[in-house]
Amino acid sequence: MNMAEATKTISVIQSIVSVVGLLMVLLLNLLPRLGG
């Protein structure tokens, strides 16, 4: 695996992690309203 592939893979992983983080924050904000 050369540097270009590694950099591309890291950027993809970072974008996925940020999207998952946003979804988790949204879920945590919505759950109390749905439960209450």
C-alpha positions in Angstrom: 0.0 0.0 0.0 1.6 3.3 -1.1 1.2 6.7 0.6 -1.6 7.9 -1.7 -3.8 4.9 -0.9 -3.1 5.2 2.8 -4.0 8.9 2.8 -7.2 8.2 0.8 -8.2 5.4 3.2 -7.5 7.6 6.2 -9.6 10.4 4.8 -12.5 8.0 4.1 -12.3 6.6 7.6 -12.3 10.1 9.1 -15.4 11.1 7.1 -17.2 8.0 8.2 -16.3 8.6 11.8 -17.5 12.2 11.7 -20.8 11.1 10.1 -21.3 8.4 12.7 -20.5 10.9 15.5 -23.1 13.3 14.2 -25.7 10.6 14.0 -25.0 9.5 17.5 -25.3 13.1 18.8 -28.6 13.5 16.9 -29.9 10.2 18.4 -28.9 11.2 21.9 -30.7 14.5 21.4 -33.9 12.9 20.1 -34.1 9.9 22.5 -35.2 11.9 25.6 -38.0 13.6 23.5 -39.2 10.3 22.1 -39.0 8.5 25.5 -40.6 11.5 27.4 
